[in-house]
Amino acid sequence: MPRSSPPGWVPVEGTRQPVLFINPASGGGKAARAGLADLARARGVEPVVLAPGQDLQALVREAVAGGADALGMAGGDGSLGVVAAAASAHGLPFVCVPAGTRNHFARDLGVALHDLVGALDAFTNALERFVDLGEATGRLFLNNTSIGIYGAAVQRTGYRDAKLRTLLQTAEGVLGPSAPPPPTMRVVDDLGHDHLNPAVLLVSNNPYALDPPLVPGTRPVLDSGRLGIVVLDASPDPRHGPGRAWAAPALNLTVGEPVAAGLDGEPITLDPPLRFRIRPAALRVRISSMHPGVPPSARMSGARLRRSGGEPS
């Protein structure tokens, strides 16, 4: 009996001239060990293996100009964002192959993270849907943009090799008594409360699950049309607690100078004024028809409902 499509996904035919960009260094060399380039070629997908120092944006522009009708990326979330932005701009389907370390977007999209090779079937035996994109002052992101401790940490040399130590050192520098004065930033939450110079501001493409039974740190959906916003205060106001989490289609910030940030894990600087917004249904995505198509939070929620005899809302 044929497998039914997950909710929101529709079966589609394969593309004629798909291109897959491969970062062989991502995820400790996952793509190279799997022989991903040769496997893609055998499926009629043109592989473009990145060499050190190559400009991914330029390569993507070249592929689109050459007639590519689907774009994929096997690499980390920062590289995925570059290719996804191009796919969105040209109305092309985007394929996410989980060859990175965390595979943050692939996980929330419902790609089977253990099935690197099977993910290539998204080019031939595919399901498709539209998902949202986030925008930070003109820059698109798949997952999130962070300002504060994490935004400062990703700027530091050696972050990728020693993330925990770097975050701790950054926290000490940002929050400790010897910390330099931070940029003047004022965030107004959905209740109208002011957060002045928060320790952390996380703006995500759709809200993260924060409470059980959902899986913390995952997004139950990628098509709500809303940003997820989390603020943690450096000096919590006892009247309002340590911070606030809410959802909104946009967020505008008052800030006095350029701000260091992490956008999908990549270090950037955002110039004022800081404007975040959601772009609903901005990206066509495809996955293998054999992959779940449902993020971990939604799978857990659905399983609990089935065991209790309820129905998903």
C-alpha positions, 0 to 999 in steps of 0.5 A: 500500500503506498505511503500517504503524504505527511500533512502539508506535503504534496507529491511532485515530479522530478526536475530536469536540471537539478544542481547540488552544492556540497561542502565536503568539510561540513559535519566532519566530512560526512558528504565525502565519506558517503561519496555524495557527489558520485551518488548525486551524479548517478541520479542525474543531479549535477554536483558542485563540490566547494573548494576552500575559498570559493564564493558560494553565492557566485557559484549559485548565480552561475548555476541559475544562469545556466538553467538549474531548475532545482537547487540543493545544499549539503552542508551547514546551516549557513551554507544552506541559507545562501542557497535557499535565498537564491532558490526563493528569489528565483522561485526554484525548489530547494533541497536540504541534504543533512551533511552538517553538524547539527542539521537544524533546518533539516531536522525541523523540516522533517528530513531523516537526519541519519539518511544522508544518501536517501535525502538525494531522492528529494530530486527525483521522488519528492514531496514539496511544500512552502515554508517561511523565511526570516529576514534580519535587516535585509538578510534572510535566515532559515533558523535564527538570528541571535544578538547578545552572548551568542551573537558576540561568541560567533565573532570570536576566532576558534568558536567552531572548535571550542563552542562551549568554552567560547560561549562561557568566556563571552558570557563572562565578558558580556555579563561580568563586572569588567564587561564593556558597555554594550550597544544601547538596545531597547526591546519592547515585548508583546506586553509592552514591557521594556528590555534594555540591553538584554543578554540574549535576543533570539529571533527565529524563523517560526517559534521554538518549542520551549515547554514539554511535551514538545522537544525543546529547541525544535520548531513544531511548524515552519509555516506559521507566518510568525517569528519566534522572539526570546529575550533574556535580561542581563538585569532581570526586572523582578516585576516581569521575570528573567525574560519573555518569549512571544511570537509576532510577524515583525520586530523593530529595535531601537539600537544606537550602533551596529550590532554583532550577531549570529545569523544561522550560526555565521558571524555578521554585523547588523546596522541600525535600524534593526528590522526583523520580519517573517516572509510567509511561504517564501521558500519551496522545499522538497524532501524524499517521499520516504522521509517523515516530513514532520519535525520532532516536536510535531511527531511527539505531540501527535504520538501523545495525542494518539495514545490519549485517544485525542485528535491533533488540534 
